[in-house]
Amino acid sequence: MVEIARSNEPNGILQKDIAKNQHISLKYLDPIILDLKQKGLIVNSGGRGSGYIITRPAEEITMLDIYTAFEQITIIECISNPCYCDRSMNNCKGRSYWNEFRSEFCDILQKKTLAQIIHDTYYECNHVDPVQIN
C-alpha cells in the first residue's frame, strides 16, 4: 500500500515494479494485490496492463482498512464466535476483558492512516543490497 500510495505515475504503479521495489516475488505479491482489490483499497488505473492506484486519499485509508483486507480481527475465538464455548455468552469471567482488548486494538488501527505511515517511514534505502527475486 505504501508503494502504491507513494507512486507519482498518473497510470499507477505496475505490479512488477512493486515487487522489484519491495524485493519480493510476483508470486508472493499476487494474493496481496488480490486481497487489496477485493477490499476496495486499490484498483487498476486503466484496465489490463495498467498500474495500481489507491481508491481514496491516503489520509482516509486506515491501518484497520488494510489489516482487515487480509484477515478478521480475532483476538480469541469465543469473542468472534459465541458458539465456540458454552460459557462465552453468560458465565465467562474474561469476556469483558477480551472485548475491551479487541476494541482497543481496533481503535489503535483505526487511528493510524496510510498517510501517517508513509510520513513516519519515509527514508531512502540506497545502502541496502537488492535481494534476488526468482
N, C-alpha and C positions, 0 to 999 in steps of 0.2 A: 504494500500500500504506500509506503514511503517513496519507493522508486517511481510508482505511477503518479503520485501526487506531485512529486518534485519535477517531473518531466515538463519541459518547456515546448515540446513538439506540438504543433497545432493538431496533428493527426494522431496524437498519443504515442506511447512507447510500445515497441514490439515486444512480444513475449521473449524472443531470443535475446533481445537487449537487456531485458530484466534479468534473465538467467545469467547472462555474461557479467553484468554489473554486480550482481549479488553472489557470484561464484557458486551457483547451484545449477543442477542439470535441468533441462527442459522437462524430463520425465518427473522430476520432483516437483517442478513448478506447476505442471498441468492441473493436478487436483486442487491446488491452492487457488489458481485462477478460476477454475470452475466454481468453487465454493463462494468466492467473492462475487462472481457474476450472479449466481443464484440468490445471494443475499441482496443483490441490487446495489452493491457498492462500486462496481466498475462496469463499463460497457466498452465494446469495440467502437471506436470513434467513427468508423465509416464502413463497417461490414468486414467481410473476409479479407485478410491480408493487411488490415489496418491495425493501428496500435490501440492500447487501452488507455482510458481516461477514467477519472473518478466521476461519480454521478452527482455529487454535491460538493460544495466547497469543503476543504479540509477542516475548516473551523466547525463544520456541522457534523463531521463523522467522528464518533466517539470510539474509544477502545472497546466499549461494550458492543458496539455495532460489529467491530472487526472480530472480537473474540467469539461472539455468537454466530459468526459466519462458519465457524469450524466445529463448534460444539456447544451443547447446552451448559448452563451453569448448574452443575450438580455437586453440591458440597458433600452431602451424604444422601444415599438412595431414598431413605424414608421421607425426606422433605419433599422431593420431587414426585415420589410415588407412594402415596399413603397406603396402598395395598401391600407394600413391601414388608411391613411389620404390623402385627396386630395392635401394638401399643402406640403406634405413631400418631393416632388421632386423639387418644384420650389420656393415657396414663404415662406418657413419656416425659421424664424429668428433663431431658436435654433438648426437646423440640424447640422451645422458645429461644434457647441459645443459638442453635443451628440456623433457625430462621433469621435471627438478628445478624449472625455472621454472614449469611448469604446476602442479605440486604446491604450490609456494609461493603461487601466485596463488589456487588453491582454498582453501588454508589461511587466507589473508587474508579471503576472502569468508565462509568458514565461521565465523571468529571474531567477526564483526560481526553483531549481531542487529538486527531491526527496532526493538525497544525502545530500543537504543542510538542508532540513527539518529534516532528521534523525540526522545529526550532531547537529543542533540547539536545538533539543528537547530531546536529549539523557539524560535520568535520570532513576533511579530505583524508583519504586513506592511501596516499601515494606511496607510503613506505611499506605497504602490505604486499607481499608477493601473491600474484594471482594463483588460484587453485585450479588444477587441471580439471576440466569438465569433460566427461565422456558421454 
